[in-house]
Every structure is written in structure tokens, then in C-alpha cells.
Amino acid sequence: MNDYGFYSFLVRLAENIIFSTDRPTECGLEARKQGDDGKGFLAPYLANKYMLGQGQDGWQRVQQAYKGRDRTKYFADLRKFLRETGYIK
């Protein structure tokens, strides 16, 4: 599997876990039970979307998915992290 195929696989996997609206997945349900707010899934998901050239779509999905009270700060921190690590040019 080439790099593109691997990143594409990771994005599809994350979309199934994070963005499934028809039924919560076992992994997502367990994470919510343990108080996970989803940030641990969203950051690498968005990084992978950038690797695939789909950053704008990734941002839209992340902004729809994350409803925490710290949205503004989290999104600013996430954007800064992605810029510093080279995902956003």
C-alpha cells in the first residue's frame, strides 16, 4: 500500500468512527463513556485530510463534529499545530 492509500484508509476509518450519524460505533460510544471529547480523533483525522489535499473538507467535518465549549480556542490551537508541523503551508 502506498502512502496515499494508507492515508486514505486512515481517513475512511476515522470518518466511520467519528462521523457516523446512523449509529454510534462501539469505539466512539466507549470513548464518550470515558469522557473523551473527541479531540484525540479529530487532530490526526484533519492532518490526514491535509495529507490527501482535502483540508477544507476536513475542517468542515471537524467543525461540525466538535461542539465543546472551547471550540474557538481548540480550533485556533489545532490550526497552529497543523501549521507548525507542516500540514498547513
C-alpha positions in Angstrom: 0.0 0.0 0.0 1.5 3.4 -1.0 1.4 6.4 1.3 -1.7 7.8 -0.4 -3.6 4.6 0.1 -2.6 4.4 3.8 -3.7 8.0 4.5 -6.9 7.4 2.6 -7.6 4.3 4.7 -7.0 6.3 7.9 -9.4 9.0 6.8 -12.1 6.5 5.9 -11.6 4.7 9.3 -11.8 8.0 11.2 -14.9 9.0 9.3 -16.6 5.8 10.2 -15.7 6.2 13.9 -16.2 10.0 14.3 -18.9 11.0 11.9 -21.2 8.0 11.8 -24.7 9.5 12.4 -26.8 6.5 11.7 -25.4 4.5 14.7 -22.7 5.2 17.2 -19.7 2.8 16.8 -18.5 0.7 19.7 -15.3 2.7 19.8 -17.0 6.1 19.8 -19.5 5.0 22.4 -16.8 3.7 24.7 -14.8 6.9 24.3 -17.8 9.0 25.2 -18.5 6.9 28.3 -15.0 7.5 29.5 -15.4 11.3 29.0 -13.4 11.6 25.8 -14.3 14.7 23.9 -13.1 13.5 20.5 -10.0 15.8 20.2 -7.7 12.8 20.1 -9.5 11.5 17.0 -10.1 14.9 15.3 -6.5 16.2 15.2 -5.0 13.2 13.3 -8.1 12.9 11.1 -7.6 16.5 10.0 -3.9 16.0 9.5 -4.6 13.1 7.3 -7.2 15.1 5.3 -4.4 17.7 4.6 -2.1 14.9 3.5 -4.7 13.9 1.0 -5.2 17.5 -0.2 -8.7 17.6 1.4 -8.0 20.1 4.2 -11.1 22.3 3.6 -13.5 19.3 3.7 -11.7 18.1 6.8 -12.2 21.5 8.6 -15.9 21.5 7.8 -16.3 18.0 9.2 -14.2 18.7 12.3 -16.2 21.9 13.0 -19.5 20.0 12.6 -18.3 17.2 14.9 -16.7 19.1 17.8 -19.2 21.0 19.9 -17.1 21.6 23.0 -17.3 24.9 24.9 -13.7 25.6 24.0 -14.3 25.4 20.2 -12.7 28.7 19.4 -9.5 28.0 21.3 -9.4 24.4 20.2 -9.7 25.3 16.5 -7.1 28.0 16.9 -4.7 25.6 18.7 -5.3 22.9 16.1 -4.7 25.3 13.2 -1.4 26.5 14.9 -0.3 22.9 15.5 -1.0 21.9 11.8 0.9 24.9 10.6 3.9 24.3 12.9 4.1 20.7 11.9 3.9 21.4 8.2 0.4 20.1 7.4 -0.8 23.6 6.5 1.5 25.5 4.3 
